[in-house]
Amino acid sequence: MKSHFPLYLYPIFILILILSTSTYSHAQFFQSSDISLSINPASPGPNTDTVATITSFSTDINRATISWFLNGKFVSGGLGKNTYSFKTGAVGASTKVSASIITAEANTADKSITITPGELDVLWQATDAHTPPFYRGKALPLNESSIRFVAVPNLRSTNGSIIKGSDLVYSWQKNLKPDASASGFGKNYFDVYASYLDEEERVDVSASSVSNHTGGSGNTSIHLSTPKIIFYKKIPLLGADYNNAIGGDGLLVDTKEVTVVAEPYFINPKNIDSTRLSYNWYSGREQVSTPAKKNELLMSFPNSKSGQVATISLSITNLSKLFGATTGALKVILK
């Protein structure tokens, strides 16, 4: 028996068969995990503008119909509406962002993320910088010195309990470059060796819970300083007079001898008696012998006249650094 199916309809039939097979195949292999929901920044702080984004490598999101919900309430939606902007709440206040997606192939997926923002302070300390006894200020970091940054988080879980800093995952950056070796679970501090080329060091850190639902971020920039030598008069039986630095007017001397103490502020290493440091004292242009206590110089004036001025200078060099030298000078005026 001959077929009565018109031959000119065969191409249309084959095309319909191919399309239906393709649609069935795509529907059969589609998974909800093919669609992702992410936020930027990844660990937003409190009251921070944040953007949620839907992405996929298996379907054209621009052709999908997306409905956005904030804490269960519909807030936005439409064809190709793959981003939604919102602001996080206060510290510990959870925000749930959800998206309901219908793809062009009629597949559906629901995605959500809960964010509990926190605060993150970044503290720092120059770990190998010298300061004199009883110095009340903070040692400043120099080029080629070591600095430790410490993250101090204020994060709460979705149930309101405080999360220990040791239970967070940290991500550290130096001068906007991620440092994978310094990042990880429980790594709340970051040791940095300052470059001799840079004028400042910037450090960024983000911290989040293991579930990645709670997090915060912080950063700080430190202007690298330069060492300086400040001189003090040594008072017999009392030691260096740290309350009265010798200024630009010089030291007025009314005795036949005097001892001055040189304090190299912020120089490293912290131990100023280290063999890595070389001391060179000068009287005028003439080098004098380095004293046993390298930063103290005893000066004698047995035959000097009243009004005579002497210039004393000191150069300290860190032998292990490329640019590790600093100098200071003072005038000594005989009364």
C-alpha positions in Angstrom: 0.0 0.0 0.0 1.3 3.4 -0.9 1.7 6.2 1.7 -0.7 9.1 1.3 1.6 11.5 3.4 2.5 14.4 1.1 6.2 14.4 0.3 6.4 18.2 0.7 5.5 17.9 4.4 8.4 15.7 5.3 10.9 18.6 5.9 8.4 20.2 8.3 7.8 17.0 10.1 11.5 16.4 10.5 12.0 19.9 11.8 9.2 19.5 14.4 10.7 16.2 15.5 14.2 17.8 16.0 12.9 20.7 17.9 10.7 18.6 20.2 13.6 16.2 20.8 15.9 19.1 21.6 13.4 20.7 24.0 12.8 17.3 25.7 16.6 16.7 26.0 17.2 20.1 27.5 14.3 19.7 30.0 15.6 16.3 30.9 19.1 17.4 31.7 18.4 20.8 33.3 19.3 21.1 37.0 18.7 23.9 39.5 22.4 24.0 40.2 22.9 25.2 36.6 21.8 28.6 37.9 23.8 30.6 40.5 23.0 33.5 42.8 25.9 35.6 44.0 26.2 39.0 45.8 28.7 41.8 45.5 30.5 42.6 47.8 30.8 38.9 48.8 30.9 39.8 52.5 29.0 43.1 52.8 29.1 45.1 56.0 26.1 46.6 57.8 24.0 49.2 55.9 26.0 48.5 52.7 24.8 48.8 49.2 24.8 45.2 47.7 24.0 43.8 44.3 22.5 40.2 43.9 23.1 38.6 40.5 21.7 35.5 38.7 24.1 33.8 36.3 24.1 30.6 34.3 26.2 28.8 31.7 23.5 26.4 30.5 20.7 28.9 29.7 20.3 32.4 28.5 19.4 34.4 31.6 18.6 37.4 29.5 15.6 35.5 28.2 14.5 34.2 31.6 11.7 35.7 33.6 13.0 36.5 37.1 11.1 37.5 40.2 13.0 39.0 43.2 11.9 38.7 46.9 13.4 40.5 49.9 12.6 38.8 53.2 9.8 36.9 51.5 8.2 40.0 49.9 8.1 40.6 46.1 10.2 43.6 45.2 11.1 43.4 41.5 10.9 41.2 38.5 10.7 40.9 34.7 12.2 39.5 31.6 16.0 39.4 31.9 15.9 41.1 35.3 19.1 39.3 36.4 20.3 41.8 39.1 18.7 43.3 42.1 20.2 46.1 44.3 19.5 46.4 48.1 21.0 47.5 51.3 22.0 45.2 54.2 20.7 45.8 57.7 22.4 46.5 61.0 25.0 44.2 62.5 23.4 40.8 63.2 20.2 41.7 61.2 19.6 39.0 58.6 18.5 39.8 55.1 17.1 37.0 52.9 17.3 37.6 49.1 15.4 35.2 46.9 14.9 34.8 43.1 12.4 32.7 41.3 13.5 31.9 37.7 11.6 30.6 34.7 13.9 30.0 31.7 13.1 30.4 28.1 12.9 26.6 27.9 10.1 26.7 30.6 12.4 25.2 33.3 12.1 26.7 36.8 14.5 27.3 39.7 14.5 29.0 43.0 17.6 30.6 44.6 18.1 32.3 47.9 20.8 33.6 50.1 20.7 34.9 53.7 23.2 37.7 54.7 24.0 38.6 58.3 26.4 41.6 58.0 29.1 42.3 60.5 31.9 44.8 61.2 35.6 44.2 60.9 38.3 46.5 62.3 41.9 46.2 61.2 44.6 47.0 63.7 48.3 47.1 63.0 51.7 47.0 64.8 55.2 47.6 63.7 56.7 44.4 65.2 60.4 45.2 65.0 60.6 48.9 65.5 62.7 50.6 68.3 61.3 53.2 70.6 63.0 54.5 73.8 61.8 53.4 77.3 58.5 54.9 78.5 57.6 56.1 75.0 53.8 56.6 75.0 53.3 56.7 71.2 53.1 54.0 68.6 56.1 52.7 66.8 55.8 53.7 63.1 56.6 51.3 60.3 59.4 52.0 57.8 60.3 50.7 54.4 61.8 47.2 54.7 60.2 46.7 58.1 57.7 44.0 59.4 54.1 45.0 60.2 51.4 42.7 61.6 47.8 43.4 60.8 45.1 41.9 63.0 41.4 41.6 62.1 39.0 42.3 64.9 35.5 41.1 63.9 32.1 41.9 65.2 30.0 39.2 63.6 26.9 37.4 64.7 25.2 34.3 63.4 21.7 34.1 62.1 20.5 33.2 65.6 22.2 36.3 67.1 25.1 34.7 68.9 28.6 36.2 68.6 30.9 34.3 66.3 34.5 33.8 67.6 37.2 35.3 65.5 38.9 31.9 65.4 35.9 30.4 63.7 35.9 32.6 60.6 37.4 32.3 57.2 39.7 35.2 56.3 40.7 36.6 52.9 43.7 39.0 53.0 45.0 41.4 50.3 48.1 43.5 50.2 48.0 46.5 47.9 44.9 45.0 46.2 46.7 41.7 45.5 45.2 38.6 47.2 47.5 36.6 49.3 46.3 33.0 49.3 49.0 31.7 51.7 47.9 34.2 54.4 44.2 33.6 53.9 42.1 30.8 55.3 40.2 29.4 58.3 41.1 31.1 61.6 43.9 33.3 60.0 42.9 36.6 61.7 46.4 38.2 61.3 48.6 39.0 58.4 52.3 39.7 58.5 53.6 42.1 55.9 57.2 43.0 54.9 57.0 46.6 53.7 58.7 47.2 50.3 61.5 49.7 50.0 59.8 51.2 46.9 56.3 52.0 48.2 55.3 55.0 50.3 52.4 53.2 51.9 51.0 49.8 52.4 47.3 49.0 52.0 45.7 45.9 53.5 42.2 44.7 52.9 40.5 41.8 54.7 37.2 40.1 54.6 35.9 37.5 57.0 32.9 35.2 56.8 31.4 32.3 58.6 32.0 28.8 57.2 28.5 28.8 55.8 29.4 32.1 54.1 26.1 33.7 55.2 27.7 36.0 57.8 30.6 38.3 57.0 32.2 41.7 57.0 35.2 43.5 55.5 37.7 46.2 56.4 40.9 47.9 55.2 43.6 50.2 56.3 46.4 52.2 54.7 49.7 53.0 56.5 52.0 55.7 55.3 55.5 54.4 55.7 57.7 56.7 57.9 61.4 57.4 58.1 63.6 56.8 61.1 65.0 59.7 63.0 67.7 60.1 65.7 66.8 62.3 68.7 69.5 63.2 71.2 69.0 63.5 75.0 71.4 64.7 77.7 72.4 62.0 80.2 72.0 63.1 83.8 74.3 61.4 86.3 72.6 58.7 88.5 69.3 59.3 86.6 70.1 58.4 83.0 68.8 60.0 79.8 66.5 63.0 80.3 63.7 61.7 78.0 61.5 64.6 79.0 63.7 67.1 77.3 65.0 66.3 73.8 67.9 68.4 72.5 66.4 70.7 69.9 67.7 72.7 67.0 69.2 75.3 69.3 71.7 72.7 70.6 72.9 71.7 74.0 74.3 74.4 76.3 77.1 72.8 78.4 78.6 74.4 81.6 80.8 71.4 82.6 84.0 69.9 81.3 82.3 66.8 80.0 78.8 65.7 79.1 77.2 62.5 77.8 74.5 62.5 75.1 72.2 59.6 74.4 71.1 59.0 70.8 67.7 57.3 70.3 67.0 56.0 66.8 63.2 56.1 66.7 61.5 53.4 64.7 64.7 51.9 63.4 64.8 48.1 63.1 65.8 45.7 64.6 64.2 46.7 67.9 67.4 45.7 69.7 69.7 48.7 69.0 72.7 46.7 70.2 72.3 44.2 67.4 75.3 43.4 65.3 73.3 44.2 62.2 73.5 47.9 63.2 76.7 49.9 62.5 77.3 53.1 64.5 79.6 55.9 63.2 80.1 59.0 65.4 81.6 62.2 64.1 82.9 65.4 65.7 82.7 67.8 62.8 84.1 65.8 59.9 86.4 63.7 62.0 85.2 60.2 63.0 85.5 59.3 66.6 85.8 55.9 68.2 82.5 54.0 68.7 81.8 53.9 72.4 81.2 50.6 74.3 77.5 51.6 74.6 77.0 52.4 71.0 74.3 55.0 71.3 75.9 57.0 74.1 78.8 59.4 73.6 80.9 61.0 76.3 82.3 64.4 75.2 85.2 66.1 77.1 86.2 69.8 76.8 89.3 70.3 78.9 90.8 73.2 77.0 87.7 74.7 75.3 86.7 78.3 75.5 83.3 79.8 76.4 81.1 80.2 73.4 82.8 77.5 71.3 80.5 75.3 69.3 81.0 71.7 68.4 78.9 69.7 65.9 78.3 66.1 66.8 76.7 63.6 64.3 75.8 60.0 64.3 75.1 57.6 61.3 73.4 54.3 62.0 73.3 51.7 59.2 71.4 48.5 59.1 73.8 46.2 57.2 71.1 43.8 56.2 68.9 46.3 54.3 69.2 48.1 51.0 68.3 51.5 52.4 68.9 51.0 56.1 70.9 54.2 57.0 69.8 57.2 59.1 71.7 60.1 60.4 71.3 62.8 63.1 73.3 65.8 64.4 73.4 68.2 67.3 75.2 71.4 68.3 77.1 71.5 71.6 77.7 75.1 72.9 80.1 75.8 75.7 78.8 78.2 78.3 
